[in-house]
Every structure is written in structure tokens, then in C-alpha cells.
Amino acid sequence: MAEKRGGGGKSIIWMALIVFVGLVAYVLGGGGQIVKLSGPGGLGVEFLRQPPDEQSRKALESQQKKLQDELEVLKKQVKASQDAPPPGPKPPTPTFSGRWTDQMGFVYTISQAGNGFTITQINPLYGLMTMVGEGIVHDNQLQFGWRAADGSLGEAYLALSPDGLGLSGTVSNAMTGMTVPAMLYRQQ
């Protein structure tokens, strides 16, 4: 009797390749340029960072007050949810507070209060806030909803690495229907 072999490993490779090609297409469609592209062993891509143009900067600046106001409301909601003491002892919640970065150089600030938190994203080209969100901590995982300055919104699910220096998971955009992998690195 012949044994049937699964192709699970190949499926994962194909899925990763599809996500990679989709991300490259998304960035190129938005006017980005590729500086370096690496092949199968070290699959990767490096995009050219364009200097900020005045129109884009003004569009982001016009959203700053709205994002800042939304962040303050979210912080109050997180704090209010922490006022009631939880019943009985529970294991300590990992600390996610601090500054994190991604591969594109965006800076994320997480402000945690117990098992609630807020998160902001700063665009490195403009030095302006481009996203706010709030969510909850489940063990070593973050789950949050976010809204960006361009009006898009979505959800993210990120897990803390065992060494506490990385977050990995997925980010979903409700406007585009896309879900992409995400990696954040703790700044030290």
C-alpha cells in the first residue's frame, strides 16, 4: 500500500510567496520604489524612502488634531477599564509599554495600563502620527483595533517573542480586505 504524502510545507512556502508578492505590488502601486530584492534563501525587499512632499505632509498635519483627540479618548477608556480590581490572583501581565519599530522605520508607542493599552504610529519621513489604536492584552498577545490618518481602519493580532524583544502576527485592513504579516522590534 502506497503512503500518501502531504504538501503542507509547499503550501506554506507558496502562501508566503503570495503574501510577499502582494506586499511588493501594494507598495509599488502606491508609488514606492524597490532598492534591493533578495532571492529564495534570504527572501526580502528594501524600498526607497522618498523625501516627504508638501502635499502629503499637509494632509497628515490636517489629521493630527483628530488623531490626538481620538488617542486621548482611547487612553481614558483604557484607564476606566482598569479602575475595577480583578477578582482573585492572576499571573502577571507582560509589559508591552515602550517604543517599537518595524522594517519600514515606522515608530510605534504602546502605553499599557494593566491589560489595556493604546498604540500610535509615527511616520519617520514626516515625524507625524499616522495611526492610533487601542486594545487588550491576552497573556503574551496584543489584540487591537486601529484607525489611520488616511481613513483606513482594521485589526491587529501580535504575539510577544520569548525574549520580549519582538512582536509578530498579522494586521488586517478592513478597507482593502488585506491581511499582512507584521513584525515589530522593541527599541532599547
C-alpha positions in Angstrom: 0.0 0.0 0.0 1.5 3.3 -1.0 1.8 6.1 1.5 0.2 9.5 0.7 2.5 12.4 1.4 1.1 15.8 2.4 2.2 19.0 0.7 1.8 21.2 3.7 5.3 22.6 3.6 5.0 23.6 -0.1 1.6 25.3 0.7 3.2 27.4 3.4 6.0 28.4 1.0 3.5 29.3 -1.7 1.4 31.3 0.7 4.4 33.2 2.0 5.5 34.0 -1.6 2.0 35.2 -2.5 1.9 37.5 0.6 5.4 38.8 -0.3 4.4 39.5 -4.0 1.2 41.1 -2.8 3.1 43.4 -0.4 5.6 44.4 -3.1 2.7 45.1 -5.5 0.9 47.2 -2.9 4.0 49.3 -2.2 4.8 49.7 -5.9 1.2 50.6 -6.6 1.4 53.4 -4.0 4.4 55.0 -5.8 7.2 53.2 -3.9 10.4 52.1 -5.5 12.5 48.9 -4.9 16.1 49.5 -4.0 17.1 45.8 -3.3 15.4 42.5 -3.9 16.7 39.2 -2.4 16.0 35.8 -3.6 14.8 32.5 -2.1 17.5 31.9 0.6 17.1 35.4 2.1 13.8 36.5 0.6 13.5 40.2 1.2 12.9 43.6 -0.3 14.1 47.0 0.6 12.1 50.1 -0.6 13.4 53.5 -1.3 12.2 56.1 1.2 11.0 59.1 -0.7 11.6 62.6 0.9 8.3 64.0 2.1 6.3 66.1 -0.3 4.5 69.1 0.9 1.0 67.9 -0.1 1.4 64.6 1.8 2.8 66.5 4.8 -0.2 68.9 4.8 -2.7 66.0 4.5 -1.1 64.3 7.5 -0.9 67.5 9.5 -4.6 68.1 9.0 -5.3 64.8 10.6 -3.0 65.3 13.7 -5.6 67.0 15.9 -8.2 64.4 15.1 -5.8 61.5 15.8 -4.6 63.2 19.0 -8.2 63.7 20.3 -9.0 60.1 19.4 -5.9 58.9 21.3 -7.0 60.9 24.4 -10.4 59.3 24.3 -8.9 55.8 23.9 -6.5 56.4 26.8 -9.4 57.4 29.1 -11.3 54.2 28.0 -8.3 52.0 28.8 -7.8 53.7 32.2 -11.5 53.4 33.0 -11.4 49.7 32.2 -8.6 49.3 34.7 -10.3 51.0 37.7 -12.2 47.9 38.8 -9.9 45.4 40.5 -10.0 41.9 39.1 -11.3 39.1 41.3 -8.6 36.8 42.7 -4.9 36.4 41.9 -3.8 36.3 38.3 -0.5 35.8 36.6 1.5 39.0 35.9 0.7 40.6 32.6 3.8 41.1 30.3 4.9 44.7 29.8 4.4 46.0 26.2 4.8 49.7 27.0 7.5 51.5 25.1 8.7 52.3 21.7 8.8 49.7 18.9 9.8 49.9 15.2 9.0 48.0 12.0 11.1 47.1 8.9 10.0 50.3 7.2 11.2 52.6 10.1 7.8 53.5 11.5 7.8 54.1 15.2 5.1 52.7 17.5 4.4 53.8 21.0 2.5 51.4 23.2 1.1 52.8 26.5 -0.2 49.9 28.7 -2.4 50.1 31.8 -2.9 46.6 33.1 -4.4 44.5 30.3 -5.5 47.5 28.2 -3.3 49.7 26.0 -3.2 52.4 23.3 -0.8 52.4 20.4 0.3 55.1 18.0 2.3 55.0 14.8 4.7 57.8 13.7 5.7 58.2 10.1 9.6 58.6 10.0 9.5 60.8 6.9 7.2 63.4 8.4 7.6 62.8 12.1 3.8 62.9 12.4 1.2 60.5 13.8 -0.3 58.3 11.2 -2.3 55.7 13.2 -4.0 55.3 16.6 -5.5 52.3 18.2 -6.5 50.6 21.5 -6.8 47.1 22.6 -6.4 44.4 25.2 -3.6 42.1 26.3 -4.3 38.3 26.4 -1.3 36.5 28.1 1.6 37.4 25.8 -0.6 38.7 22.9 -1.9 42.1 21.8 -5.3 42.4 20.1 -6.3 45.9 18.9 -8.3 47.9 16.5 -6.7 50.8 14.7 -7.6 53.8 12.5 -5.1 55.6 10.2 -4.9 59.2 9.1 -6.0 58.2 5.6 -9.3 56.9 7.0 -8.5 53.2 6.8 -9.1 51.0 9.8 -8.6 47.4 10.8 -7.4 45.0 13.5 -4.1 43.5 14.5 -3.0 40.4 16.4 0.6 40.3 17.7 2.4 37.9 20.0 5.4 38.7 22.1 8.6 36.7 21.4 10.0 34.6 24.3 12.9 37.1 24.7 10.4 40.0 24.9 12.1 42.0 22.1 9.8 41.3 19.2 6.1 41.2 18.3 4.9 39.2 15.3 1.5 38.5 13.9 -0.9 39.9 11.4 -2.5 43.3 10.5 -5.8 43.4 8.7 -7.1 46.4 6.7 -11.0 46.5 6.6 -10.9 48.9 3.7 -8.8 46.8 1.4 -9.6 43.4 2.8 -5.9 42.6 3.0 -4.2 40.8 5.9 -0.4 41.0 6.0 2.3 39.7 8.3 3.7 42.2 10.8 6.9 42.4 12.9 7.8 45.0 15.5 11.0 45.3 17.3 11.4 46.8 20.8 13.7 49.8 20.9 16.2 49.6 23.7 
